């Protein structure tokens, strides 16, 4: 992989590193050493994987109603739309709330300690599944449900199932005031660790010849589930051009899986102009890949 044009075109944008696997060949360019960084909302896709494990193990069902799952912390009179919401709706950004909730700036000053209670108390103006609104609530609720059913935090749950097989050692993940993993953001990974996650998905859940994550879940969670005004959205994965899909974190912590090109591109950065970076990425890097 020739990174020269990409390096020139992204100068000053804040790209810290890029790693590409295409046709089983790996290439990498690092502006800074590959240390662990907050991958922000790319962690949502790890929650998606955790839900896949939990469904396979019978810990939960996508059809369960949130009013049953979180019965102890519901508003006194749940709205009709809240009563319709299911676990599946937590994964598609179509929960029914019109306001993005539990975003970074809000979490720093929330007085309510039980963020599940707080999130469910927010208005559900729309029927679930009808309006795409990017928010942290869904991924957070899905992560909390797994923790309650499994009896441990998300990192502990994922360690034997995902992290150890991918050789991702002990790391940290943001927690809420009650000590529950905040699955929507705050996971710390290196570029190479994030890239291995993308490679697992390119390989349909296989790793070193072993089926780690169910193939059916990989396919279901990364295909278009809902419209979002762009290429669509899966289960905590963004759909992209060329039948690709993306785990996407703030400031461009990305792992982009391109099945039709048999490739994965991962990137870490402190990039504010993500639209320009994506344009450059497709022009300078994706264009080099075989179809």
Secondary structure, DSSP 8 states (H G I E B T S, - for coil): ---HHHHHHTTTTTEEEEEEEETTEEEEEESS----EE-GGGHHHHHHHHHHHHHHTTS--TT-BHHHHTGGG--TT--HHHHH-BTGGGGTT-SS-SS--S-HHHHTT---S-HHHHHHHS---S-TTS-----SHHHHHHHHHHHHHHTS-HHHHHIIIIITTTT--S--B-B-TTS-B-TTS-BEE-HHHHHHHHHHHHTTTEETTEE-S-HHHHHHHHS--B--SSS-B-SS-EEEGGGEEEEEETTTEEEEEEGGGTEEEEEEE--S-HHHHHHHHHHHTGGGS--
